[in-house]
Amino acid sequence: MANHTGKAAWTGDIKGHGRLTTGSGVIDAPYSVGSRFQGEKGSNPEELIGAAHAGCYTMYLTSVLTKHGHTVAGVTTTTTVTMDPNDGHPVITKIHVSTEGHVSGGGITADDFQKHAEDAKANCPVSRALSAVPEMTLEAKLA
């Protein structure tokens, strides 16, 4: 079993600022109300959820493709996390996964790739953790 940590530290009231860090030390990013809701420079929890989901999804899809005898040259995934302000009670309402795979061998077709992409969407650990999000869509392209 692996345990991984994320940490947030905040200074001041809601107009203050904070830092988001990971246990590995690889991520150390500022965040604030401005970076979360107003497009200012800095990170935010939803951006990190998107990056984590894209990373997990891509690794899972690559594993599925490999197990089915395909040769994976590369997979690129972008995950867009949509948050609705919801009258002051923000909620993540949608996640859109867009993936493109450079895959050959094993007679792979666009339909095969779509099937494997749907499998990854349903079963990667982060997708499963995000299952409470009302809508998760997928766009998959075999390049």
Secondary structure, 3 states (H helix, E strand, C coil): CCCCCEEEEEECCCCCEEEEEECCCCCEEEECHHHHHCCCCCECHHHHHHHHHHHHHHHHHHHHHHHCCCEEEEEEEEEEEEEECHHHCCEEEEEEEEEEEEEECCCCCHHHHHHHHHHHHHHCHHHHHCCCCCEEEEEEEEC
